[in-house]
Amino acid sequence: MSIGAWIAIAVAIVVGATSGQADGQAPDPVMSGPVMSGSVSIERAGSTAGRDVILIPGLATSGEVWTDTVMALGDSVDAHMVTLAGFGTVPAVGRGEAGVLGSAVADLAAWLAAEGIEDAVLVGHSLGAQIALQLAAEAPDQVGAVVVVDSVPFFARLFNPAITEAQASAYAAGVSAQMAAAPREQFLAMSRQGLPVQSITAEGQARVMAWMELADQAVVSQAMGEVMAADFSPVLPQVAAPVTVMFAWSEGAPMSADQLESVYASQYDGLAAVDLMRVDGSRHFIMLDQAETFRSALGTVIARPNEED
């Protein structure tokens, strides 16, 4: 598979103090940010009376991808929109051996604990979903539910069911190095080639490309290598919160709808509680292509009480 295809698939696959309220007062609207917590930037919006929802975007994508969703959900959420350093307008930072994903998990876990957030809904798209699942395992007392948007724990196995983690890691290292070394215009040209698998509309594709153009190429390349290399399946049994997995399918896809559903069921069979939801007429960015369906499903999860409550 070409580097451009891998980039396509990968791109394709707020902190503020809350004030008390007197009886009878309307919920306080919140809008703050962005605030840095280690390797992540967090912007807050919604209402202090809403449920905490942490929204984590995918590869090269800014937290701006969630803005329309958060506006539509209104006062039902106290939304915290994440952008990883090196994506959007957030400058890159040193991450050390933890890497892009590991740093995000650790920094978000520390932030959740510091803010005293409990029963949060984690929403992750593509790479962001891999972070969300690891975060749910790392911080079970803070997480009440997880929503996965078009992502799997072992990315490479989507394209080669027999691949091992060692084989995926070796291939990923080469692709990541080539991406990092490519001249900027070549890097962006390869990304443009894959836009049709990101979104079903020209408008959606333009938004995806705009985020790619803003992103730090070195960080994108490193994150791509991590996504391609790792098998996060061993984390799944540690996720106690219920998980909703939305996955996209549209006419012309390389698999039938039933085949794709079988693949997702296999990838997530390690979870204690999972609800698989196929979203038809969509490509990778479900929240752009089928916004009403996405918001409705997310709203249902947000309104669902934690079974421990």
N, C-alpha and C positions, 0 to 999 in steps of 0.2 A: 504494500500500500504506500502511496506517495506521502511525502511530508505534508503536502497541502491537504490531502484527505484526512490525515491525522489531526491537523489543526482544525479542519472543518468539523470533525466529529467531536473534538474536545470542546471547541467553543460551543459546537452543537451539543453535546451531552451536558443605642444613642443614649448617649448617657446624659442624664440630668437629674437633679434631685426632684422628687415628687412632693408636692406640698399637700398638707392635710386639708380636708374639706369640712365645712360646717354642715349640719343637717339641713337638707333642702337646697343646697347649692348645686348648680350644674357641674358636671365633671370638668376638671381643668383640662383645656387643650394643651398638648405639649408639642414643642418644636424646638429641638436643640441639636447642636452638633456642628460639624462632625467632631467627635472626640477620639483621640488615639488611645488604644489599649494594646501596647506592644506592636504587633505586626498588623493590626486591624484598625480600621476607622469605623466608627459607629455613629449613625445619625438617627435621631429620635423624632417620631411624629405620632399623632393620634391623640389618645385621651388617657389620663391617669386612671380612669375607671375601667379601661379596657384590659383585655388579657395580654400579657407580655408575649410578643411574637418576634422572634429573631430571624431575619431573612438574610440568607447567605447566597450571593450570586456565584456563577460559574466562572470558568477560565476567561481571563481578560475583561471581565464584565464589571461595571460599576454597580454599586447599590442602587443607582438610579433606575435600574431595570424594575424595581419593585414599587416605584412611586405611584403609578396608576392604581396598582392593587391596594396600596395603603390608603390612598384617597377614597377608593370605593368602599373599603371596609369601615372607614370613619371612626366613630367613637367606640366601636367594638374591640379595638386593638390599641395597645401601647406598643407601637412598632419600633423596632431597632434594626435599621438597615445597615448591613455590613458591607464594607469594601476592603478587600485585601490590599496591603501596601504593594505598590507597583501596578495596580489596576486603577482605571479612572484617572483622577487627578491626584491621587494619593502617592507621594514619593515612595520609592523602594527603600527598604531597610535591610540591614543584615539579619540573617536568620540562623546561621550556624548549622549544626548537624540536624536540627529538627526539620529543616526544609520548610517549604511554603505551607503544606497542609498541616504538618505537625505543629508549627508555630501558631497557626490559626486556632487549632484545637486547644492548645495550652493557654493562649492568650484569652480566648473566649471563655474557657472554664474559669480562669482567674477573675475575669470581669463579672461573670454570673455570680460567683461567690461574693465578690466585693460589693455588688449591688444588692445582694440579698434576694435575688429573683428566684421564684419558685413556680412550678407548674407552667413553665414556658412552652410555647409551641415553636419548634425549630423548623424552618422551611429552607431547603437547600436545593439549588438547581445544579445539575451536572457535578462538577468538582465540589461545589458548595454542599451537595447532598452527602458526599463522602466525608466532608468535614462535620456535617450535622450528625451523622450516624456515630462517628467517633466521639463527638462531644456528648451525645446522649449516653454513651457507655461510660464516659469519663465523669459525667456529672449527673447521675440518675436522680438525685434529690431536687435538682433544679429544672428537670425536663419532664413535661407532662405528655407530650406528643411530638411526633416527627412527621413532616411531609417531605417526601422525596419527589423531585421533579425531573423526570427523564434522566435517570442515572442508575448505575449498577455498582456493586462493590468490587467486581473484578472486570474492569473496563476491557482489557485485551481479549477476554474470553467471549465478548460479543461477536468478534470477527474470526476467532479461531477457538472453537470449543475444547480443543485438545491442548492448548498452550499451557505451559507451566509458569509459575511465577518467576523462576530463574530465566526462562526463555524470554518472557515479557520484559524483564529487567534489562537483559542484554540488548534487546532491540530498542527499548526506550532510551537507553543511554546514547545510542548512536543518533537517533532521531532528535533528541534534545540538543545534542552538541551541534548538529547540522542547523537546526532552527536558530540557535544562539549565534552561530557564525554567519548566517545568511545576511547579505546586504539588506538594509531596511526595506527598500522597494520590492525586493524579491520576497521577503517575508510577508509583506502586505499583499502582494500579488497572489501568493499561495492561499492566503486567507480569503481573498475575494473569490477564488475558484470554488470554495466550499460553501459560499453563502446560501445556495439553494437548499442545503440540508439544515440550515439554522432556523429559517422562518419561511412560511408559505407565501408571505406577502413582500412586495418590494419595499414597503415602509419598514417592516420588521428587519429585513436584510440590511437596510441602510443604518438602522440603529445599532445592529450588531457590529457592522463594520466601523462605525464611529467609535465604539468602545475599544475595538481592536487597535485602531489608530492611536488612541490615547495610552494604551498599555505599554509598560516597559518590556521590551523584547526579551531581555535576559530573564525576567521573572516569569513571563509567559512560557518560555522554553523550559525553565526548571520545573515549573508546575506541571507542564505537559508531560515531562519525563516521569514525574512522580505518579501522575494519574495512570499513565500507560503501564508503569512497572508493577504497581502494588496490587495485591489481593487483600482487600479489607474484610473478606468474608468471616475470618475468625473473630471479628469484633461483634458480629450480629447477635450471638447468643447472650452478649453482655448488655444488649439494649432492652431494657424493661418496658419502656414506654411504647404504646401502640404506634405503628408506622403506617402511613398511607403512601403508596407509591403510585404516582401518576406517570404514565408513559405514552409517548406520542406515536400515532400511526396515521399514514395517509396513503391514498392511492399511488401506486408506483413504487412503494417501499420494497426493499429487497426480500422481505419476509411477509408472509400472510399475517393477518391480524392474529389468528390462532397460534401460529408459530412464535410470533413475538411475545404473546402472553405466556407461552410455555417457557420461553427463555427467561423472562422476568421472574416467573414463579420459581424456577430453578435457582436463580441468583439469590433470591431472598428467602429460601427455605430454612435458613438458620434463625430467622426471627421468631420470637414468641408470639407476636400478634401483628399481622400484616394484612392490609386491604389493598389489593391491586386494582387500579383504575385505568383502563385504556381511554385515551382521549383521541378521538378520530378527527380527521381534517386538520391535523397539526404536525409541525415538525418540532425541532428540538426545543425552541423557546415557546413552550405551551402558554406561558403567561402573556405572551404577545399574540400568538395565533388564535387561541381560544380563551380570550380573557374572561368572558362571562362564566364559562364552565370552570375555569381555574378558580375564580373568586368564589363561586358557589361552593365548590368542594372544600376550599380552604376555610370558608366561613362555617361550614358544618363541623369541621375539626375544632375550630376555635370555640364554637358554642358547646361542644361536647364536654361535660364535666369530667375531671380526672376521677377514675374509678376508686382512687384512694381517698378522695374527699368525702 
